Amino acid sequence: AEAFDAEVEAMAVALQPDSEARNAKLLFLGRILELAMRIFGGGAQVFGFGSSANGCGEALSDVDAILYVPPTRGSQEEWIETAALRSMAEEWEKDWSLGIRVTEQRLGSKVPLLGLELLNPKGRPTGYTCDLTFRHMLPLYNSRLLRTYAELAPALPPLTVMVKRWAKLHGLAKTFENYISSYSWTLMLVYYLQVQHGLPSLHALAFERPGRPDQRGESDASTHGIDTEFVSSGAEARQLMREAATRSRGRRARQTTYESQSLGELLRGFFRFYAESYDWENEIVSVRLGHRVGRDDATVSERLDFSMVRKGKNSGQVQNLRFLYLEDPIETHRNLNFALRPEKAEEIRFSIEMAWQDLSQPSLGALADFLPCPDVGARDPQPGSWQNWLDGCLPRHVMEPKEIGEQFRMRCPRCRQTFRSFVKMFSHLQQCRKRWFAPLYKCAHCKRSFASADDLAQHWEISGHEDRRGEISRPSRRRGNARGRASSVTPVGPPPGRRLEVPVASPAPQATAQ
């Protein structure tokens, strides 16, 4: 076991991201921002999220980025997701000197995005990739949450990378093949550290702040399915933990052991916990709560039992598999096992049990037999150096927008109402979608539905279906029929006088040399 633990430490050092990777990713975000400001004006902002920002990634982990453009006050002109991303893609495709190549355009997906690749000065790929979305701000909260956990528990980033590599090696981290995502494996590891080694819940610590109630009352988690109230600073979390320990003197305090155990011990403990202790049918992996609860507990959302699915023009609820419930700590009504199927679920449990069986053998073999990593070069072990893992990740400020006043406004894509923050807009959107569930505009050529005439006109520009015209269907006014039935079909063309031309902001005047 000691030799195995030493190999785990050496692998953590080899997998650790360095300053070169950090600087390359900052350059990537900087080039995206430069073009965004040229097209949309000085109000454009670019934020990073995902494993490169939350600390649980490697040197070549892809960069996930969000482009934010504030709504224009008093103007009906508004950027549609597809129009904004398409305008960026056109500029990169025309001018390779911008240092970015477009590898993929998924503008028709639920969350439209561009796949990008960073180029070196000679125009060759560097290996760094990015998925760029438009105004999809909610993942920033997930990344800030995991980054704070990584600051509290320095062992979390290397352990996460190893567990995700193990899951990908066995093909268990693909939602499109009915497994669970890499993000879900990260939450499983955080939950293990919480219930077995005393890592506190950052959501619970937020209620340890002075002047706050001892327990949660009616909150966004129960009303709108969003809970963004958590401690987002490692320093503040440690201070609150010290104050809580002082108040609990003479009583049984929460024991923290995640800092006193080696990486090898924690890695083996992860597989042991899910092989022997975790209740796969009834227990919920809830990082938000940080303690063990069942599916019927009143502190979790009843909506975890169902997921919304869409097939073609039809949408509806389907019951999730009652196995391995994974609560999203931000969208608390969302069960991350939505893609899981019975045979895949049993495969995950069986693989974990087999892994623990191998790791619990008295004659434990080499780490390379359990987790082969041929892409990791041989490096001399440097004890403790992996604890500086976050130094090679993107800095915190790339995922921390300032939601103050009018600086971070969002507009509902359905009713066009403007809100002061993304969370308020997202909470409103849950109700707005219920009121306007029926798609109003439909392309007669491909039968795709759109929420507005702007979206339909933009679809015509992208697909070339404009000459076939479109049709509009309005929801029925009868009660109890949310979707309604088309009461009239009227051909409509593009909005009068509007072609949704891409407006390009005037470039900022160049400073003259004195």
Secondary structure, DSSP 8 states (H G I E B T S, - for coil): -HHHHHHHHHHHHHH---HHHHHHHHHHHHHHHHHHHHHH-TT-EEEEESHHHHS---TT--EEEEEE----TT------HHHHHHHHHHHHHH-GGGSEEEEEEETTSSS-EEEEEEE-TTS-EEEEEEEEEES--THHHHHHHHHHHHHH-TTHHHHHHHHHHHHHHTT---GGGTS--HHHHHHHHHHHHHHHH----HHHHGGGSTTS-SS--S-HHHHTSB---S---HHHHHHHHHHHHHHTTTS------TTTS-HHHHHHHHHHIIIII--TTTEEE-TTT-S-EETT-TTS-GGGGEEEEEETTEEEEEE--SSSEEB-SSBTT-BTTTT--HHHHHHHHHHHHHHHHHHT-SS---HHHHS--TTS------TTGGGGGGGGS--GGGG-----GGGG-EE-TTT--EESSHHHHHHHHHHHHHHT-S--EEETTT--EESSHHHHHHHHHHHS-GGG-EEE-----STT-SS------EEE-S-TT-----------------
